[in-house]
Amino acid sequence: MQTNKEVLLRISNLKQYFPIKGGKVVKANDGISIDIYKGETFGLVGESGCGKSTLGRTILQLYHQTYGRTMYYGRSLDDLAPGYVIKTIEQLPKLREKWKELEQKLQKLEHEYAALGEKEKYEKHAALDQTRKLAEDAMLNITKIVGGFVSVENLDPITAVYKRAYSVSREIAKLDNQLAKAQVNYECAVYDVKNKKGSSKKVTAAEIRKKAVECKIASRRTEMDGIRSELAAMREKLKDDPEFLKYEKYRDDGIDLARLTYNEMRTLRRDLQIIFQDPYSSLNPRMSVGQIISEGMAAHGIIRKRDKRTQDMVLKIMNQCGLAPYFIHRFPHQFSGGQRQRIGIARALATHPKFVVCDEAVSALDVSIQAQIINLLQDLKEQEDLTYLFITHDLSVVKYISDRIGVMYLGTMVELADSQEIFDNPVHPYTEALLGAIPTTDEDSKKELSVLEGDIPSPVNPPSGCKFHTRCKYCTDICTKVVPDWEEVSPNHFVACHHKLSRTHENKE
């Protein structure tokens, strides 16, 4: 469904497998596709071991994902100029050939599949679906960069223009880094003058250096605008070509985090932060609060070594997070769990991120402290224009803080909807079971607590078909053999269940 909200992260068919002994793998995340919108809190719930924390860390590329795409729209390709872009351009003919081979294989399988009986279709469905996803991914890896140009027979003129564009983008990215350093030097010089510790000559010199870099950037951006105009003119000539239009719609300016190198990903770390579950083990016991909070700022060039502004900047962040100024020189062992978690939050916000993974950020705290931390996170979200992925196993907590909720089971997403919709009209049996297990203090409520029976299957050898069928009271033969499709059953309400339509009607009645 179309929405006017701005997508910050688009996760497509994400898989995260961990190898173990015997050549087997743990399928921690197995084909997850979700959009996370700018400014929202996306809640992620499920039983322990379902892959929630793994998903959060994989999105941040703390674990390098096994398969799929994680598109980030907080910066443009020009801002970062990642190496995978030029590799795709240089290998375009070869990549296009491999994609066409996959498409031919897919067409053959679909033709064979259509002639099969119902029972045989169950058995072949997984192989067909896997080939379809491989072909789609091969196509998207190209078209997200060059769009409809992939349909052009002679690629040489197009690749030549793209190579020039990439070269200029690399220069702009380097100059942006130089500008960031020049800006820090200028701010330090101004700070020294205000505190009567420096001279105005240093301010003037720093300002001249900063403006010189800005002029170089402006020149390169003008050059880039010219290249864009050249590409636009080439697209204009193809605007009536149906084959061109078929693939042009896939082109976008997002950055695929899964294809970045270590150093490229490190550049984006200041945009993408995490608040860890354990407020005790996540803080270095040998560092003071001031050192813990300022460490990320120094690593990302927000402050420089022995920067005189550091203490003022740290105190400002501490104040935002409800930490007293005199805590700055204390060490983690001197604080309670709630205070330590506030330090962890301050550390995450010190780099002024755009997206924060809250990985069970309140589960280790007392209930009264949980409420304080959740309120703090809400306030900081509004003040700093943040986007959260809020991971928890507590549905009552996630309802309070989340705009939308995704329900995970054994590495897959089974249901996704607005927060209130999940509670008012759950469609997947697993979601119903989780909601049925929430205790209530309402004396008038006739609701009885339900218990989800059976053990969670092993992620090393998950059940065929729908992974929940071993514990589902609505299970039929198709559930044991065919993976259910991810479908929209009502506006913005998605579910993967073979019996969703009949169950939706039952809920309405």
Helices and strands as residue ranges (DSSP letters): E 7-19, G 21-23, E 25-37, E 41-45, H 52-59, E 67-72, H 77-80, H 83-90, H 92-114, H 118-146, G 147-151, H 156-194, H 200-237, H 242-248, E 255-256, G 257-259, H 262-268, E 272-275, H 289-299, H 310-320, G 325-329, G 332-334, H 337-349, E 355-359, H 367-384, E 387-391, H 395-401, E 404-409, E 412-418, H 419-424, H 429-436, H 477-481, E 487-490, E 493-495, H 500-508
